[in-house]
């Protein structure tokens, strides 16, 4: 795949001889000069430990990327998307004590 064909947010199929044994799918997060950073979204169960060690991210050369297709016997990665919300403050003031003698 050529750099011009790779867009941030696109889902692509990749292979990495060094890290993962089987092809995988990922979402392009960042594009470099000759490679792209992918968030791994789907992978073979054989590679589960390696994907976990990589924190579901990998840098892959453009020549090892292809347009995405469904991968047989793949496992979908659980990607944590944390959402932060403001919590309303509770009234912490204590009522005045009424000590009358």
C-alpha positions in Angstrom: 0.0 0.0 0.0 1.3 3.5 -0.8 1.4 6.4 1.7 -1.1 8.3 -0.4 -3.7 5.6 0.1 -3.4 5.4 3.9 -5.6 7.7 5.8 -5.9 8.3 9.6 -9.0 6.4 10.9 -8.9 3.9 8.1 -9.1 0.1 8.9 -6.3 -1.8 7.2 -5.0 -5.4 7.3 -1.3 -5.7 8.2 1.4 -8.3 8.8 4.5 -8.1 10.9 7.0 -10.9 10.7 8.9 -9.8 13.8 6.0 -9.3 16.3 2.9 -11.2 15.2 2.7 -14.6 13.5 -0.6 -14.1 11.6 -2.2 -11.1 9.7 -4.2 -8.6 11.8 -6.5 -5.6 11.3 -6.0 -2.2 12.8 -7.1 1.4 12.7 -4.6 3.9 11.5 -3.8 6.4 14.3 -0.8 8.2 12.9 1.2 8.3 9.6 5.0 8.4 9.5 7.3 8.7 6.5 7.5 5.0 5.7 5.1 3.5 8.2 1.9 3.9 10.1 0.9 3.5 13.8 -2.1 1.1 14.1 -4.4 0.3 17.0 -4.9 -3.4 16.6 -8.6 -4.2 16.4 -8.7 -7.8 15.2 -6.1 -10.5 15.4 -5.5 -14.3 15.5 -5.9 -15.9 18.9 -2.3 -17.3 18.5 -1.0 -13.7 18.8 -3.0 -12.8 21.9 0.0 -12.6 24.2 2.0 -10.5 21.7 -0.9 -8.1 21.1 -1.3 -7.7 24.9 2.5 -7.0 25.2 2.2 -4.4 22.5 -0.7 -2.7 24.3 -2.8 -3.2 21.1 -0.6 -0.9 19.1 2.0 -1.5 16.4 4.0 0.4 13.8 3.9 -1.3 10.3 5.7 -0.4 7.1 3.4 0.7 4.2 4.5 -2.3 2.1 3.0 -4.6 4.8 -0.4 -3.0 4.7 -3.5 -3.9 2.6 -7.1 -2.7 2.3 -9.1 -4.3 5.1 -11.0 -7.6 4.6 -12.5 -9.9 7.2 -9.8 -12.1 8.8 -10.8 -15.7 9.4 -10.7 -17.0 13.0 -9.9 -13.6 14.3 -10.4 -12.2 17.8 -11.6 -8.7 18.4 -9.4 -6.6 20.7 -11.0 -4.9 23.6 -10.0 -1.3 23.4 -10.6 0.8 26.5 -12.2 4.1 25.8 -12.4 6.0 29.0 -14.9 8.8 29.3 -14.5 11.5 32.0 -17.5 13.3 33.3 -17.7 16.0 35.9 -19.4 15.0 39.1 -21.7 17.5 40.7 -20.6 18.6 44.2 -22.8 17.6 47.0 -23.6 20.2 49.7 -21.1 19.2 52.4 -22.0 21.9 54.9 -23.3 20.6 58.2 -26.4 22.2 59.7 -25.6 24.5 62.6 -25.9 22.8 65.9 -28.7 24.0 68.1 -27.4 23.9 71.6 -29.9 25.7 73.8 -29.8 25.5 77.5 
